[in-house]
Amino acid sequence: MKKIIDEFKVFIMRGNVMDLAVGVIIGGAFQKIVNSLVNDIIMPLISMISGGIDFSHWFIALDGNTYVSLEAAQAAQASTLSYGVFITEVLNFFIMALVIFFMIKGMNRISNVFQKEETKEEGPKTKICPFCKSEIAMDALRCPHCTSDLSQGA
C-alpha cells in the first residue's frame, strides 16, 4: 500500500499534471469570459442583424399534437425533437471558436512584437572563428580553440 501511495505522490507532483490542473482552472475562468462575450455582446448583435431570429423555439412534438411553443410542449410533458436548440448551440460553438481564434491571434501578435523587441536589443553573443569554425565569444581577439589572431579581421 505504501508503494502505491509513493507512486501516486510522484505522479501527482509531475510538472505536466500540475500544468494540466492549472490549465483546466484557467480554462474554466476563461470560458466564463468568452461565454459572456458571445451571449451578452455578439449574439444580441447577430439577433439584431438577423431580425430577431431565435432558433431555440423550433421543435417537433413527437406525440403528434401541435403546441404554441416549446415551453408549452414541455409543460404538457410531450416528447419533443428540439432541433432549434441544437442549431443554436452549434452556432454558439462556431461563434465562440471564432472569438477564441481572434483572441489567440491577437495575443500571438502582441507576443511576437515583444519577442522582436527583445531580439533587437540583444545582439549575438557568439561568432564563428573563420579559421577553425568553432563557436567563440563575440568580443574574442584570439580563438581559444586554434589560437588564431582575430584582431585583424581574418
C-alpha positions as CSV (number, residue, x, y, z in Angstrom):
1,M,0.0,0.0,0.0
2,K,2.9,2.4,0.8
3,K,4.4,1.7,-2.6
4,I,1.1,2.8,-4.3
5,I,0.9,5.9,-2.2
6,D,4.5,6.8,-3.1
7,E,3.9,6.2,-6.8
8,F,0.8,8.4,-6.6
9,K,2.8,11.2,-5.0
10,V,5.4,11.0,-7.8
11,F,2.6,11.0,-10.4
12,I,0.7,13.9,-8.9
13,M,3.8,16.1,-8.4
14,R,5.0,15.7,-12.0
15,G,5.1,19.1,-13.8
16,N,2.7,18.1,-16.6
17,V,0.0,17.0,-14.2
18,M,0.2,20.3,-12.3
19,D,0.3,22.3,-15.6
20,L,-2.8,20.4,-16.7
21,A,-4.6,21.2,-13.5
22,V,-3.7,24.9,-13.8
23,G,-4.8,24.9,-17.4
24,V,-8.2,23.4,-16.6
25,I,-8.8,26.0,-13.8
26,I,-7.7,28.9,-16.1
27,G,-9.8,27.4,-18.9
28,G,-12.9,27.4,-16.7
29,A,-12.4,31.0,-15.9
30,F,-11.7,31.9,-19.5
31,Q,-14.8,30.1,-20.6
32,K,-16.9,32.5,-18.5
33,I,-15.3,35.4,-20.2
34,V,-15.9,34.0,-23.7
35,N,-19.5,32.9,-22.8
36,S,-20.2,36.5,-21.7
37,L,-18.7,37.9,-24.8
38,V,-20.7,35.6,-27.0
39,N,-24.0,35.7,-25.1
40,D,-24.0,39.4,-24.0
41,I,-22.3,41.1,-26.9
42,I,-22.1,39.1,-30.1
43,M,-25.4,37.2,-30.1
44,P,-27.5,40.3,-29.4
45,L,-25.8,41.9,-32.4
46,I,-26.5,38.9,-34.6
47,S,-30.1,38.8,-33.4
48,M,-30.5,42.5,-34.3
49,I,-28.9,41.9,-37.7
50,S,-31.0,38.8,-38.5
51,G,-34.3,40.5,-37.4
52,G,-34.5,38.6,-34.1
53,I,-34.5,35.1,-35.4
54,D,-34.4,32.7,-32.5
55,F,-33.9,29.1,-33.5
56,S,-34.4,27.8,-29.9
57,H,-38.2,27.8,-30.4
58,W,-38.1,25.5,-33.4
59,F,-39.2,22.0,-32.5
60,I,-41.3,19.0,-33.5
61,A,-43.7,17.4,-31.0
62,L,-43.3,13.7,-31.2
63,D,-46.7,12.9,-29.8
64,G,-48.4,14.3,-33.0
65,N,-50.1,17.3,-31.2
66,T,-49.5,20.9,-32.1
67,Y,-48.2,23.3,-29.3
68,V,-47.8,27.0,-29.3
69,S,-44.3,26.9,-28.0
70,L,-41.6,24.6,-26.9
71,E,-42.3,25.6,-23.3
72,A,-46.0,24.6,-23.7
73,A,-45.0,21.2,-25.2
74,Q,-42.6,20.6,-22.3
75,A,-45.2,21.7,-19.8
76,A,-47.6,19.1,-21.3
77,Q,-44.7,16.6,-20.9
78,A,-44.7,15.9,-24.6
79,S,-41.6,14.4,-26.1
80,T,-40.0,16.9,-28.5
81,L,-37.3,17.0,-31.1
82,S,-35.8,20.4,-30.3
83,Y,-33.7,20.8,-33.4
84,G,-33.7,24.6,-33.0
85,V,-31.9,24.3,-29.6
86,F,-29.3,22.2,-31.4
87,I,-28.9,24.7,-34.2
88,T,-28.5,27.5,-31.6
89,E,-25.8,25.5,-29.7
90,V,-23.9,24.8,-32.9
91,L,-24.0,28.5,-33.9
92,N,-22.8,29.4,-30.4
93,F,-20.0,26.9,-30.7
94,F,-18.8,28.3,-34.1
95,I,-19.1,31.9,-32.8
96,M,-17.2,31.0,-29.7
97,A,-14.5,29.2,-31.7
98,L,-14.2,32.3,-34.0
99,V,-13.9,34.6,-31.0
100,I,-11.3,32.5,-29.4
101,F,-9.4,32.3,-32.7
102,F,-9.2,36.0,-33.0
103,M,-8.3,36.5,-29.3
104,I,-5.4,34.0,-29.6
105,K,-4.4,35.5,-32.9
106,G,-4.2,39.0,-31.3
107,M,-2.3,37.6,-28.3
108,N,0.2,35.9,-30.5
109,R,0.7,39.1,-32.5
110,I,1.3,41.1,-29.3
111,S,3.7,38.3,-28.1
112,N,5.6,38.5,-31.4
113,V,6.0,42.2,-31.1
114,F,7.6,41.8,-27.6
115,Q,9.8,39.0,-28.8
116,K,11.0,41.1,-31.7
117,E,11.8,44.0,-29.4
118,E,13.8,41.6,-27.1
119,T,15.8,40.2,-30.0
120,K,16.6,43.7,-31.3
121,E,18.0,44.8,-28.0
122,E,20.2,41.6,-27.7
123,G,22.9,41.2,-30.3
124,P,24.5,37.9,-31.0
125,K,26.7,36.7,-28.1
126,T,28.9,34.4,-30.1
127,K,30.6,34.2,-33.5
128,I,32.3,31.6,-35.6
129,C,36.1,31.5,-35.8
130,P,37.0,32.0,-39.5
131,F,39.9,29.6,-39.2
132,C,38.7,26.6,-37.2
133,K,34.9,27.2,-37.4
134,S,34.4,26.9,-33.6
135,E,31.9,29.0,-31.7
136,I,33.7,31.7,-29.7
137,A,32.7,34.8,-27.7
138,M,31.8,37.9,-29.9
139,D,34.5,40.1,-28.4
140,A,37.3,37.5,-28.5
141,L,40.5,38.7,-30.1
142,R,42.1,35.3,-30.2
143,C,40.4,31.9,-30.8
144,P,40.6,29.7,-27.6
145,H,40.5,26.6,-29.8
146,C,43.0,27.2,-32.6
147,T,44.7,30.3,-31.0
148,S,44.3,32.3,-34.3
149,D,44.6,36.1,-34.0
150,L,41.2,37.5,-34.7
151,S,42.1,41.2,-34.2
152,Q,43.0,41.7,-37.9
153,G,39.5,40.7,-39.0
154,A,40.6,37.5,-40.9
